[in-house]
């Protein structure tokens, strides 16, 4: 897999980075990759296969029998026991069958994630098909469009050419594009974001995959609700002992709970 530098994606990413929308700093980012069986993909495929074999060979963990004391003082076993738990999977999960196409797709998605988060030291060779949910084109476009429509006018050029830029590479569903969302507990953005969605648009015929990430971060200059803690307020003068040095919109200590730096802006 190889990263594809696209000027259209770069222009869109530059306009859709940390934009104030949806009550947070919203970022929508596109990245494109070729789907080639390189040495790295072969090594990743081997690692994924080994991990799958470990999961399949792990013996079930049988829970301790449930016993209930009867009236005669004995402890007969209760026949109705919960299903055995298996390491690495839910007791009630239904895994998708691993066909050659599924394996290939999983390898490309894991390789793309390794490339995106390479500097953070993540290893996505432990992923399975259950970490990706198949969606249709209408679902993905509808979900992403909600965020696009909430952006300010300055982002207009990026919004206008957003889907056009994507479909130039992977086409649409009618021409073989498949849509997936990465839903895993190992999502790197889940911990530090207010929300995050990571979609993959994959076209086997085009030998290309597009990573589409949408995430929101809290504004460090104010609370997520528009309020600003007193300790983060800036002062107009170096001598912060002088009350005249505070900005006019800064709250008095006793009013912190009911006021904030952007109080007037938000209509309070």
GUPA-409774 format. One record per residue: residue number from 0; residue in one letter; x, y, z of N, C-alpha, C, O in turn. Coordinates in steps of 0.02 Angstrom, whole numbers. Atoms other than C-alpha are relative to their C-alpha. Last residue first. Layout:
<recs>
(rec NUM,"a",(X,Y,Z),(X,Y,Z),(X,Y,Z),(X,Y,Z))
...
</recs>
This chain:
<recs>
(rec 267,"x",(21,4,-70),(-1327,1746,1382),(-6,70,28),(-23,78,87))
(rec 266,"x",(67,-25,-12),(-1328,1763,1192),(-24,-5,71),(-84,-1,83))
(rec 265,"x",(48,54,1),(-1181,1650,1149),(-70,21,21),(-115,-20,29))
(rec 264,"x",(1,30,67),(-1070,1797,1102),(-53,-54,-5),(-86,-61,-57))
(rec 263,"x",(39,-44,45),(-1115,1891,1261),(-7,-31,-69),(-59,-25,-100))
(rec 262,"x",(70,-4,-22),(-1057,1746,1371),(-43,41,-47),(-97,20,-67))
(rec 261,"x",(41,-10,60),(-898,1712,1272),(-74,7,17),(-117,-10,-24))
(rec 260,"x",(-30,-50,44),(-780,1738,1418),(-44,16,-59),(-47,73,-81))
(rec 259,"x",(-57,23,37),(-894,1646,1537),(25,53,-47),(-9,104,-57))
(rec 258,"x",(-24,-45,52),(-1031,1669,1665),(60,-29,-34),(89,-77,-10))
(rec 257,"x",(54,-21,43),(-1143,1573,1785),(23,47,-55),(-18,80,-87))
(rec 256,"x",(46,55,17),(-1022,1466,1883),(-52,20,-51),(-78,-22,-87))
(rec 255,"x",(-28,47,48),(-885,1596,1877),(-51,-52,-23),(-53,-70,-82))
(rec 254,"x",(48,10,54),(-989,1733,1958),(23,-53,-49),(-8,-60,-102))
(rec 253,"x",(62,26,-26),(-903,1736,2128),(-51,-16,-54),(-101,-50,-41))
(rec 252,"x",(-4,68,-28),(-733,1748,2047),(-66,-28,23),(-80,-87,13))
(rec 251,"x",(-26,-4,-68),(-781,1900,1941),(-1,-70,30),(-42,-111,10))
(rec 250,"x",(47,1,-56),(-805,1858,1760),(35,13,66),(95,-1,73))
(rec 249,"x",(-21,49,-49),(-689,1914,1618),(-47,2,60),(-64,57,83))
(rec 248,"x",(46,57,1),(-783,2007,1480),(18,-52,51),(-18,-102,58))
(rec 247,"x",(67,-21,-23),(-701,2174,1518),(-48,-58,4),(-95,-57,43))
(rec 246,"x",(43,-18,56),(-531,2095,1505),(-70,15,26),(-92,-13,77))
(rec 245,"x",(40,54,28),(-439,2099,1668),(-38,25,-61),(-57,83,-66))
(rec 244,"x",(-36,34,53),(-303,2226,1700),(-40,-56,-31),(-19,-83,-82))
(rec 243,"x",(14,-34,63),(-418,2342,1797),(33,-34,-58),(18,-19,-116))
(rec 242,"x",(63,24,28),(-418,2214,1939),(-16,34,-66),(-56,8,-105))
(rec 241,"x",(43,-57,13),(-235,2252,1970),(-64,-24,-35),(-61,-51,-90))
(rec 240,"x",(30,-19,-64),(-151,2101,2047),(-48,58,-8),(-89,71,35))
(rec 239,"x",(67,27,-5),(-123,2029,1873),(-33,15,67),(-89,-6,80))
(rec 238,"x",(17,-1,-71),(23,2146,1843),(-71,-25,9),(-118,14,1))
(rec 237,"x",(-41,49,-33),(76,2095,1666),(-16,-5,74),(-11,-59,103))
(rec 236,"x",(-62,-28,-26),(-69,2190,1592),(39,-55,36),(10,-104,58))
(rec 235,"x",(-23,-52,46),(-213,2138,1479),(66,29,22),(103,57,-19))
(rec 234,"x",(3,-67,-29),(-240,1977,1573),(31,50,-48),(79,34,-84))
(rec 233,"x",(-60,-40,12),(-281,1807,1501),(-11,70,29),(-67,93,37))
(rec 232,"x",(10,-68,25),(-413,1690,1572),(66,37,-8),(112,27,33))
(rec 231,"x",(-24,-5,69),(-364,1507,1586),(-9,70,-28),(12,82,-85))
(rec 230,"x",(-72,8,3),(-373,1500,1777),(27,5,-71),(88,12,-80))
(rec 229,"x",(-36,-60,-20),(-547,1577,1776),(75,-8,-10),(108,40,-30))
(rec 228,"x",(-22,1,-70),(-623,1434,1677),(42,61,16),(77,88,-28))
(rec 227,"x",(-73,1,-7),(-703,1484,1511),(19,1,73),(-1,46,110))
(rec 226,"x",(-24,-33,-60),(-882,1445,1465),(75,-8,7),(104,-58,-16))
(rec 225,"x",(-8,-71,12),(-941,1407,1289),(25,38,60),(36,99,56))
(rec 224,"x",(66,-32,0),(-1013,1235,1328),(5,75,-10),(-46,110,-2))
(rec 223,"x",(39,25,57),(-855,1143,1275),(-69,32,-3),(-102,32,-56))
(rec 222,"x",(30,64,-12),(-760,1255,1395),(-40,-22,-60),(-57,19,-103))
(rec 221,"x",(62,-7,-38),(-658,1395,1323),(-26,-70,14),(-4,-118,-17))
(rec 220,"x",(6,-69,-23),(-487,1423,1248),(-65,14,37),(-75,68,64))
(rec 219,"x",(-42,-10,-59),(-450,1237,1236),(-6,70,28),(14,82,86))
(rec 218,"x",(-38,-62,9),(-596,1211,1117),(38,16,64),(8,27,116))
(rec 217,"x",(21,-56,-41),(-648,1030,1133),(44,61,-13),(103,54,-28))
(rec 216,"x",(-42,-11,-59),(-610,915,988),(-27,60,39),(-57,105,10))
(rec 215,"x",(8,-64,-33),(-725,844,855),(41,4,63),(45,-44,101))
(rec 214,"x",(-5,0,-73),(-687,705,733),(-6,71,27),(10,119,-7))
(rec 213,"x",(37,-58,-28),(-725,655,554),(7,-3,75),(-11,-53,106))
(rec 212,"x",(4,-6,-73),(-604,540,462),(-37,64,18),(-23,118,-8))
(rec 211,"x",(40,-61,-14),(-621,482,282),(-11,3,75),(-48,-37,103))
(rec 210,"x",(14,-7,-72),(-488,357,226),(-35,67,11),(-9,119,-9))
(rec 209,"x",(-1,-68,-28),(-497,323,40),(-18,-4,73),(-68,-34,92))
(rec 208,"x",(41,-7,-60),(-451,154,-36),(9,72,26),(64,99,26))
(rec 207,"x",(-10,-60,-41),(-385,114,-209),(-47,-1,60),(-101,-30,58))
(rec 206,"x",(-59,14,-43),(-361,-35,-324),(17,61,43),(75,82,47))
(rec 205,"x",(-46,-57,6),(-486,41,-446),(64,-9,39),(111,30,32))
(rec 204,"x",(-16,-8,71),(-575,-125,-467),(50,56,-10),(95,50,-52))
(rec 203,"x",(-47,52,20),(-565,-162,-280),(21,8,-73),(78,-4,-91))
(rec 202,"x",(19,24,66),(-646,2,-234),(52,-49,-25),(108,-30,-42))
(rec 201,"x",(-45,48,33),(-640,44,-50),(-28,-22,-67),(-86,-41,-72))
(rec 200,"x",(34,9,65),(-713,192,44),(48,-40,-44),(102,-16,-62))
(rec 199,"x",(-43,22,54),(-656,181,226),(-43,-11,-62),(-93,-47,-60))
(rec 198,"x",(28,39,55),(-743,280,362),(55,-20,-49),(106,14,-56))
(rec 197,"x",(-53,15,48),(-678,340,530),(-28,-47,-53),(-42,-106,-39))
(rec 196,"x",(24,50,48),(-802,428,642),(55,-10,-51),(83,38,-78))
(rec 195,"x",(-41,15,59),(-752,524,798),(-33,-53,-43),(-64,-100,-16))
(rec 194,"x",(30,51,41),(-833,609,946),(46,-12,-60),(86,31,-77))
(rec 193,"x",(69,-1,-24),(-777,721,1089),(-41,-52,-38),(-86,-83,-9))
(rec 192,"x",(48,-38,40),(-601,669,1044),(-69,-1,33),(-86,-49,68))
(rec 191,"x",(-14,-72,-4),(-452,618,1150),(-49,43,-40),(-38,103,-46))
(rec 190,"x",(-16,-23,-68),(-497,438,1194),(4,76,4),(-17,105,54))
(rec 189,"x",(57,5,-45),(-588,388,1034),(13,32,68),(-32,60,98))
(rec 188,"x",(31,-65,-11),(-454,453,918),(-56,-2,52),(-80,51,74))
(rec 187,"x",(-45,-48,-33),(-338,303,927),(-34,66,17),(-13,100,64))
(rec 186,"x",(0,-62,39),(-479,178,888),(41,53,36),(23,73,91))
(rec 185,"x",(-68,-23,10),(-427,21,983),(5,62,-44),(59,79,-68))
(rec 184,"x",(-23,-27,-63),(-602,-10,1051),(72,26,-6),(95,63,38))
(rec 183,"x",(-42,44,-41),(-653,-33,871),(18,35,65),(23,96,67))
(rec 182,"x",(29,-4,-67),(-779,37,749),(36,-51,45),(20,-110,45))
(rec 181,"x",(-44,30,-49),(-698,76,581),(-29,11,70),(-31,67,95))
(rec 180,"x",(-20,-44,-56),(-838,117,462),(41,-40,49),(24,-96,68))
(rec 179,"x",(-9,31,-65),(-855,34,292),(15,54,52),(43,106,36))
(rec 178,"x",(-4,-48,-55),(-915,82,118),(3,-37,67),(-37,-82,81))
(rec 177,"x",(28,28,-61),(-887,-13,-44),(14,47,59),(65,81,60))
(rec 176,"x",(-26,-27,-63),(-859,69,-214),(-37,-31,59),(-99,-33,60))
(rec 175,"x",(-42,46,-39),(-895,-44,-362),(27,26,65),(66,-9,98))
(rec 174,"x",(-60,20,37),(-961,70,-498),(50,-37,44),(110,-38,31))
(rec 173,"x",(21,32,62),(-1139,88,-434),(59,-25,-41),(51,-68,-84))
(rec 172,"x",(22,68,-14),(-1068,121,-261),(-20,-37,-63),(-9,-97,-69))
(rec 171,"x",(56,5,-47),(-971,274,-320),(-21,-73,7),(10,-118,-21))
(rec 170,"x",(65,3,34),(-801,308,-399),(-56,-4,52),(-46,15,110))
(rec 169,"x",(31,65,-14),(-645,270,-295),(-69,-8,-31),(-102,-58,-20))
(rec 168,"x",(-47,53,-14),(-529,408,-359),(-33,-68,8),(-12,-117,-23))
(rec 167,"x",(-49,2,54),(-635,539,-445),(49,-57,9),(77,-83,-39))
(rec 166,"x",(24,45,52),(-773,491,-322),(46,-1,-61),(43,-47,-101))
(rec 165,"x",(-2,70,-21),(-677,567,-177),(-17,-47,-57),(18,-96,-70))
(rec 164,"x",(-70,20,-6),(-641,734,-260),(7,-73,19),(52,-107,-5))
(rec 163,"x",(-29,3,67),(-822,751,-317),(72,-24,3),(93,-65,-38))
(rec 162,"x",(16,66,27),(-883,709,-142),(28,-8,-70),(47,-64,-90))
(rec 161,"x",(-18,55,-44),(-793,859,-66),(-12,-69,-32),(35,-107,-41))
(rec 160,"x",(-37,49,40),(-799,985,-209),(18,-63,40),(58,-104,17))
(rec 159,"x",(27,5,68),(-935,1099,-139),(34,-56,-40),(1,-91,-79))
(rec 158,"x",(64,36,-2),(-888,1068,42),(-27,-13,-70),(-53,-66,-84))
(rec 157,"x",(-14,69,-19),(-707,1117,13),(-64,-42,0),(-64,-99,-23))
(rec 156,"x",(-34,34,55),(-754,1275,-83),(14,-74,15),(8,-116,-29))
(rec 155,"x",(42,15,59),(-883,1323,50),(35,-36,-56),(8,-85,-81))
(rec 154,"x",(-17,68,21),(-767,1312,201),(-38,-20,-63),(-34,-78,-85))
(rec 153,"x",(-69,0,22),(-771,1501,225),(23,-69,-24),(71,-74,-62))
(rec 152,"x",(-5,-14,72),(-960,1489,230),(71,-3,-26),(82,-17,-85))
(rec 151,"x",(11,-69,20),(-958,1406,401),(12,11,-74),(39,-34,-108))
(rec 150,"x",(-61,-39,6),(-974,1217,424),(-15,72,-22),(-65,84,-56))
(rec 149,"x",(-6,-42,-60),(-1137,1138,485),(61,46,-4),(71,87,41))
(rec 148,"x",(49,-54,2),(-1181,1072,312),(5,47,60),(-21,103,58))
(rec 147,"x",(-18,-47,52),(-1021,970,305),(-47,60,-1),(-25,117,-11))
(rec 146,"x",(-57,-40,-23),(-1058,890,473),(20,52,-52),(37,108,-35))
(rec 145,"x",(23,-39,-58),(-1231,831,422),(56,45,25),(44,103,42))
(rec 144,"x",(30,-62,25),(-1161,780,252),(-26,43,58),(-27,105,52))
(rec 143,"x",(-53,-49,11),(-1047,653,336),(-30,68,-20),(-4,120,-2))
(rec 142,"x",(-32,-16,-64),(-1193,554,408),(53,55,-9),(56,102,31))
(rec 141,"x",(47,-35,-43),(-1297,562,248),(32,21,66),(21,77,89))
(rec 140,"x",(9,-68,24),(-1151,519,136),(-46,40,45),(-34,99,58))
(rec 139,"x",(-62,-37,-10),(-1106,369,242),(-8,72,-23),(11,118,13))
(rec 138,"x",(-14,-9,-71),(-1284,304,256),(61,44,11),(59,91,50))
(rec 137,"x",(45,-51,-28),(-1327,335,74),(13,13,73),(9,70,96))
(rec 136,"x",(-22,-67,20),(-1173,242,13),(-44,54,31),(-18,106,53))
(rec 135,"x",(14,-16,69),(-1212,84,110),(18,73,-14),(32,112,32))
(rec 134,"x",(55,-47,8),(-1127,26,268),(-16,9,-74),(22,-13,-117))
(rec 133,"x",(17,-15,69),(-1016,-122,314),(-61,46,-2),(-112,31,30))
(rec 132,"x",(71,9,14),(-951,-115,492),(-15,22,-71),(3,77,-92))
(rec 131,"x",(24,-42,55),(-767,-141,527),(-72,-17,-15),(-90,-76,-22))
(rec 130,"x",(-16,-69,-16),(-690,-205,690),(-24,49,-54),(-17,109,-46))
(rec 129,"x",(51,-25,-45),(-779,-373,666),(13,72,21),(-31,104,50))
(rec 128,"x",(54,-28,40),(-668,-404,514),(-55,30,45),(-92,74,23))
(rec 127,"x",(38,51,36),(-523,-427,633),(-55,34,-40),(-65,95,-35))
(rec 126,"x",(70,-12,19),(-389,-311,698),(-30,-60,-34),(5,-102,-63))
(rec 125,"x",(44,39,-44),(-231,-372,785),(-73,9,-18),(-117,-21,14))
(rec 124,"x",(1,69,25),(-117,-314,643),(-45,-44,42),(-57,-102,24))
(rec 123,"x",(69,21,14),(-166,-136,688),(-3,-71,-30),(-53,-89,-61))
(rec 122,"x",(-6,60,42),(-4,-88,774),(-70,-28,-10),(-101,-51,37))
(rec 121,"x",(54,48,-1),(3,89,844),(14,-59,-47),(48,-52,-97))
(rec 120,"x",(-20,66,-23),(168,178,874),(-56,-51,5),(-49,-100,42))
(rec 119,"x",(25,10,-68),(104,357,864),(14,-70,27),(-3,-84,85))
(rec 118,"x",(-41,-38,-47),(210,403,713),(-21,-9,72),(16,8,118))
(rec 117,"x",(-67,29,-6),(133,263,610),(43,36,52),(81,4,87))
(rec 116,"x",(-22,-8,-70),(-45,322,644),(70,-28,12),(86,-47,68))
(rec 115,"x",(27,-61,-29),(-101,354,465),(28,13,69),(43,70,87))
(rec 114,"x",(-32,-57,33),(13,221,389),(-23,66,32),(18,111,44))
(rec 113,"x",(-71,-1,-20),(-37,86,513),(35,60,-30),(78,90,3))
(rec 112,"x",(-2,-24,-69),(-220,133,484),(72,2,26),(90,49,61))
(rec 111,"x",(15,-72,1),(-197,115,296),(3,29,70),(30,84,79))
(rec 110,"x",(-59,-34,26),(-112,-54,319),(-10,75,-3),(35,114,13))
(rec 109,"x",(-50,0,-54),(-254,-114,430),(63,36,-22),(94,72,17))
(rec 108,"x",(23,-47,-52),(-382,-62,299),(51,5,56),(66,59,80))
(rec 107,"x",(-6,-69,25),(-283,-145,159),(-22,51,53),(11,103,61))
(rec 106,"x",(-71,-18,4),(-260,-306,257),(9,72,-23),(50,108,5))
(rec 105,"x",(-24,-12,-68),(-444,-314,302),(73,21,1),(92,65,39))
(rec 104,"x",(27,-64,-21),(-492,-297,120),(24,19,69),(43,76,82))
(rec 103,"x",(-34,-52,38),(-378,-438,68),(-23,69,22),(18,115,31))
(rec 102,"x",(-69,-4,-24),(-441,-553,205),(36,57,-34),(71,96,-1))
(rec 101,"x",(3,-30,-66),(-623,-516,161),(71,9,28),(86,61,55))
(rec 100,"x",(16,-71,7),(-592,-549,-23),(1,35,68),(26,91,74))
(rec 99,"x",(-59,-36,26),(-504,-715,14),(-12,75,-7),(32,114,8))
(rec 98,"x",(-11,17,70),(-654,-770,122),(63,37,-24),(86,83,10))
(rec 97,"x",(-60,-29,29),(-646,-758,310),(11,-28,-71),(46,-78,-81))
(rec 96,"x",(-46,49,28),(-823,-790,368),(58,33,-34),(51,86,-65))
(rec 95,"x",(10,9,72),(-898,-648,471),(48,-53,-25),(104,-58,0))
(rec 94,"x",(-52,-25,43),(-894,-672,658),(-16,-13,-73),(-47,-63,-90))
(rec 93,"x",(4,42,59),(-1053,-691,758),(50,26,-51),(37,76,-85))
(rec 92,"x",(-17,-31,64),(-1028,-625,933),(-6,-50,-57),(4,-110,-47))
(rec 91,"x",(58,1,45),(-1125,-697,1080),(16,29,-68),(-30,40,-107))
(rec 90,"x",(31,66,-2),(-981,-747,1193),(-57,-6,-49),(-76,-61,-70))
(rec 89,"x",(59,3,-42),(-889,-592,1139),(-30,-69,-3),(-25,-104,-53))
(rec 88,"x",(64,-4,34),(-716,-611,1067),(-56,-2,50),(-47,-25,107))
(rec 87,"x",(-3,-37,63),(-533,-595,1109),(-65,6,-36),(-68,34,-91))
(rec 86,"x",(-44,-58,0),(-530,-731,1241),(0,33,-69),(6,-1,-120))
(rec 85,"x",(-60,12,40),(-679,-845,1228),(41,63,-1),(15,117,-14))
(rec 84,"x",(-30,-61,26),(-815,-850,1360),(64,-18,-37),(102,-62,-16))
(rec 83,"x",(-71,-10,-16),(-917,-1007,1385),(26,63,-33),(6,82,-88))
(rec 82,"x",(-44,29,50),(-1107,-987,1373),(73,13,17),(87,63,50))
(rec 81,"x",(-13,-45,56),(-1198,-948,1535),(47,-32,-49),(85,-77,-31))
(rec 80,"x",(-61,-40,-8),(-1253,-1096,1640),(9,47,-59),(-15,32,-114))
(rec 79,"x",(-1,-55,49),(-1428,-1170,1653),(59,45,14),(55,89,56))
(rec 78,"x",(-12,24,68),(-1400,-1336,1741),(7,56,-50),(45,51,-98))
(rec 77,"x",(53,-27,41),(-1378,-1264,1916),(14,-18,-73),(69,-6,-97))
(rec 76,"x",(-19,-45,54),(-1264,-1376,2013),(-61,23,-38),(-108,-15,-49))
(rec 75,"x",(1,29,67),(-1334,-1450,2173),(20,51,-52),(7,111,-44))
(rec 74,"x",(-14,-52,50),(-1276,-1375,2338),(1,-31,-70),(54,-41,-99))
(rec 73,"x",(-49,19,51),(-1350,-1477,2481),(8,57,-50),(-30,104,-50))
(rec 72,"x",(-68,-18,-19),(-1433,-1405,2637),(53,-20,-50),(112,-5,-40))
(rec 71,"x",(-29,53,-41),(-1600,-1496,2620),(74,13,17),(107,-29,47))
(rec 70,"x",(30,2,-67),(-1685,-1336,2566),(31,-53,44),(32,-46,105))
(rec 69,"x",(69,24,-1),(-1566,-1313,2420),(-25,-2,72),(11,12,119))
(rec 68,"x",(15,45,-56),(-1411,-1205,2416),(-74,-19,0),(-118,24,-3))
(rec 67,"x",(51,-30,-43),(-1381,-1132,2244),(-17,-51,54),(-31,-109,40))
(rec 66,"x",(30,46,-48),(-1227,-1167,2140),(-49,38,44),(-38,96,61))
(rec 65,"x",(44,-37,-45),(-1169,-1082,1982),(-35,-50,46),(-67,-97,23))
(rec 64,"x",(70,22,-3),(-1023,-1172,1903),(-39,41,50),(-14,62,102))
(rec 63,"x",(11,44,-57),(-866,-1067,1880),(-73,-20,3),(-118,21,-11))
(rec 62,"x",(13,-33,-65),(-854,-994,1706),(-12,-50,55),(-30,-108,42))
(rec 61,"x",(64,22,-27),(-775,-1095,1566),(-12,33,67),(30,27,112))
(rec 60,"x",(-4,-7,-72),(-638,-999,1478),(-69,-17,28),(-116,21,20))
(rec 59,"x",(52,-39,-34),(-636,-1066,1301),(13,4,75),(39,-43,105))
(rec 58,"x",(55,40,-28),(-471,-1129,1233),(-50,44,36),(-32,96,64))
(rec 57,"x",(6,-14,-71),(-371,-1009,1125),(-58,-40,29),(-114,-33,6))
(rec 56,"x",(-28,55,-38),(-339,-1094,957),(-4,11,75),(12,-34,114))
(rec 55,"x",(38,61,12),(-456,-981,859),(24,-58,43),(-15,-103,60))
(rec 54,"x",(68,-8,-27),(-386,-822,935),(-40,-64,-7),(-78,-83,38))
(rec 53,"x",(-5,0,-73),(-207,-880,905),(-69,6,32),(-84,-28,81))
(rec 52,"x",(-11,69,-21),(-248,-927,725),(5,-4,76),(-19,-52,107))
(rec 51,"x",(63,36,7),(-322,-755,695),(6,-71,25),(-39,-97,57))
(rec 50,"x",(44,-23,-54),(-166,-672,764),(-67,-36,-2),(-94,-55,50))
(rec 49,"x",(-25,29,-62),(-55,-777,651),(-45,20,59),(-59,-21,103))
(rec 48,"x",(16,71,1),(-161,-730,500),(21,-34,65),(-16,-74,93))
(rec 47,"x",(72,6,-12),(-152,-545,544),(-21,-74,2),(-61,-93,45))
(rec 46,"x",(13,-17,-70),(37,-554,561),(-74,-8,17),(-91,-33,70))
(rec 45,"x",(-26,55,-42),(56,-646,395),(-15,12,73),(-34,-34,110))
(rec 44,"x",(45,57,9),(-56,-521,307),(21,-59,43),(-21,-93,72))
(rec 43,"x",(59,-14,-40),(48,-380,381),(-51,-56,-5),(-82,-75,45))
(rec 42,"x",(-19,9,-70),(207,-457,313),(-60,13,46),(-69,-22,96))
(rec 41,"x",(-10,71,-10),(127,-476,142),(19,-15,73),(-5,-63,102))
(rec 40,"x",(66,31,-4),(62,-298,149),(5,-75,13),(-35,-103,49))
(rec 39,"x",(31,-19,-64),(235,-231,192),(-68,-33,8),(-86,-56,62))
(rec 38,"x",(-32,40,-52),(314,-328,48),(-32,14,68),(-42,-31,108))
(rec 37,"x",(-71,-13,-9),(191,-250,-73),(27,-45,55),(-9,-85,84))
(rec 36,"x",(-28,52,-42),(23,-319,-127),(76,8,4),(114,-28,-28))
(rec 35,"x",(-50,41,33),(-48,-157,-194),(28,-51,49),(34,-37,108))
(rec 34,"x",(7,68,-27),(-205,-63,-145),(46,-46,-40),(27,-74,-91))
(rec 33,"x",(6,52,51),(-160,119,-174),(-5,-67,34),(21,-77,89))
(rec 32,"x",(-52,51,2),(-196,243,-35),(-12,-47,-59),(-70,-60,-77))
(rec 31,"x",(10,52,51),(-295,404,-15),(61,-46,-2),(117,-26,10))
(rec 30,"x",(-65,27,21),(-315,520,134),(-13,-58,-48),(-60,-96,-38))
(rec 29,"x",(-2,51,52),(-461,634,177),(71,-22,-14),(117,20,-17))
(rec 28,"x",(-63,11,36),(-486,735,336),(-6,-59,-48),(-35,-111,-32))
(rec 27,"x",(18,52,49),(-637,816,419),(61,-9,-45),(84,38,-77))
(rec 26,"x",(-49,15,52),(-596,915,576),(-27,-57,-43),(-50,-108,-18))
(rec 25,"x",(15,56,44),(-722,1000,691),(54,-8,-53),(74,41,-85))
(rec 24,"x",(-46,-9,55),(-672,1110,837),(-4,-62,-44),(20,-115,-26))
(rec 23,"x",(-67,24,-14),(-826,1103,948),(46,21,-57),(26,59,-101))
(rec 22,"x",(-17,-13,-69),(-1007,1160,963),(69,-24,19),(83,-33,79))
(rec 21,"x",(29,53,-42),(-1057,1077,799),(19,8,73),(22,-41,110))
(rec 20,"x",(65,23,24),(-940,1198,709),(-24,-56,46),(17,-87,80))
(rec 19,"x",(52,-5,-51),(-780,1293,742),(-69,-16,-30),(-96,22,-70))
(rec 18,"x",(48,-53,15),(-658,1227,612),(-53,2,55),(-77,-50,76))
(rec 17,"x",(14,-37,-62),(-509,1125,672),(-44,61,-12),(-27,117,7))
(rec 16,"x",(-38,19,-59),(-455,1070,497),(-15,47,58),(-6,108,54))
(rec 15,"x",(44,35,-47),(-580,1077,355),(37,-24,62),(20,-76,89))
(rec 14,"x",(58,-41,-17),(-499,1208,244),(-44,-31,54),(-83,4,87))
(rec 13,"x",(-23,-64,-28),(-325,1130,239),(-59,45,21),(-52,85,68))
(rec 12,"x",(-24,9,-69),(-399,957,219),(21,65,32),(10,76,91))
(rec 11,"x",(58,12,-43),(-498,1008,64),(22,-5,73),(-10,25,117))
(rec 10,"x",(38,-63,-3),(-346,1084,-20),(-60,-8,46),(-75,37,86))
(rec 9,"x",(-38,-48,-41),(-238,933,22),(-39,65,8),(-40,94,63))
(rec 8,"x",(8,18,-70),(-372,814,-44),(36,49,45),(10,68,98))
(rec 7,"x",(70,-13,-18),(-380,904,-212),(-13,-17,73),(-49,20,108))
(rec 6,"x",(7,-72,-12),(-190,909,-223),(-71,16,22),(-82,60,65))
(rec 5,"x",(48,-31,45),(-182,720,-206),(-9,73,19),(-23,89,77))
(rec 4,"x",(6,-73,-12),(-32,631,-131),(-46,31,-52),(-31,30,-112))
(rec 3,"x",(8,-38,63),(-68,444,-143),(-7,74,17),(-58,94,45))
(rec 2,"x",(38,-61,-6),(0,343,4),(-2,38,-66),(50,43,-100))
(rec 1,"x",(-39,-62,7),(62,172,-46),(-46,60,6),(-100,61,-24))
(rec 0,"x",(42,-59,0),(0,0,0),(44,62,0),(95,65,35))
</recs>
